Amino acid sequence: MATSPEPKIIVTALESVAEQVIRKIALDVVAELVKPPPLGGTPVDTGWARNNWSVQIGTPRTDPIGSRDAASAARGEQVASTAQAATYQVEGREKLYITNNVPYITRLNEGSSKQAPRGFVQQAIRRAVERLSELST
């Protein structure tokens, strides 16, 4: 009679899959949000809102990165936070957060810019999740 795998082996395998799924969705959502507006990304005037999409592990960011006048400074932190998310591991049970703290991000998502439709954030999330679903079928 065959014996079943040890529960610890199963848990380890499931944690590994969960890490991969969480990382993939988070990175895909940010990739969708930083696309040019005609492709469904964040509207761009100075680039500050687009460059403020940031991924954090454990605690969400609560302040904007850089300033509207120095939007390019935010890009470096965005790249660093995305790189950190690529190493995310479930074992610490810390949550992964995607944030944007520019004061007008809600207005942009509500459709204040002609560059992007209302709900572009939700659409970016939907596209990222759909892409993951396509991989699993």
N, C-alpha and C positions, 0 to 999 in steps of 0.2 A: 504494500500500500504506500502510495506516494505521500510524503509529508508536505504540508504547506510551508511557504517561506516564513521566516521569523517576522513578527510584526514590525520590529525595528527596521528591517530591510524595506518593507512596504512603505513605512512612514518616510524613510529617507528618499525613496524613489518618488513618492508623491510630492515631497517638499521640493525636490529638484525640478519636477514638472511645473509646480506652482511658481517657482522663481522664474523659470523661463517665460511662462505666460504673462506674469505681472510685468517683467522687464520689457517684453515685446510690446505689450499694449501701451505702457507708459512712453516708451521711445517712439512708437508709431504715432501716438496722439501728439506728442511734441513735434514730430516731423510734419504732421498734417497742419498744425497750427503755425509753423514758420514758413510754409509754402507761400508763394506769391498770392495775393488776393484773388486773381482770376482762377486759381486752382483750389480755392477754398480756404486759404490761410487768413491770418490776421491782417486787417486793413493797415496800410502804411502811410504815415505822413512823415514823421521823423524817424520811425523805426523803433521807438522806445517800447511800444506795446508788444510788437512782434518779438523783440529781444528780451522781453521780461518773462517769457514762458520758462519756468524753472522747475526742476524735479528735486525734491528733497526726500531724504529717508529719515523717518522718525518724527520730525516736527515740521509743519508747513512754514514756509517763509511768510513773514507778515509785512515786510516793507518792500517797496520797489527797488530794483537794481538800477543804479545810476540815476540820471535825470533826463528829462525830455531834451535838454540842450546837449547832453552827452550820451545819446542813445547807443553809440557804438561801444561804450564801456560795459553796457549790460550784456553784450554779445559774448564776451569772454567768460563771464560768470555762467551764462546759459550753457555754453559748451562744456564747462567744467562740471556743472550739475548733471548734465546728460551723461557725461562719462562716468560719473559716480553711480548713476542709476544703472548703468550697464553692468555693474558689479553687485547689484542688490542681491541679498540672500535672505530667505525666509526665516532662517534659524533664530534670528533675534526677535522675530515677531513684530518688527517695526513696520509701520505703514509707509507706503510710497505716496507722496503728494505731488501734484502738478499745480503750480500756482502762477498767478499773474497779478501783481499788486499795483499796477498803474491805476491812478484814480478814476480813469474813464473806461476801463476794460468792460464794465457792465454795460455802459451806454453803447460801446462798439458792438457788443454781442446782441444788444437789443435792436440793432439796425441803424445806428446813427450815421454810419458811413455808407456811401453808395458803392464802395469797393467790395463789400462783403454782405451776404444776406443775414437777416436776423437769425440768430441761433447758430452762427458759424462754429462756435465751440462744440455744441452738441453734435453738429454734423461731422466735425473732425473726430470726435470720440466714436461715433457710429461707423465711420469709414475704417478706423483702426480696428474696431471689434469685428467688423465684417471681414477684413483682411485676415484676421486670425481664424475666423470661422471657415474661410475658404481653404486655409492650410490644413485644417483638421478633417476635411471631407475628401 
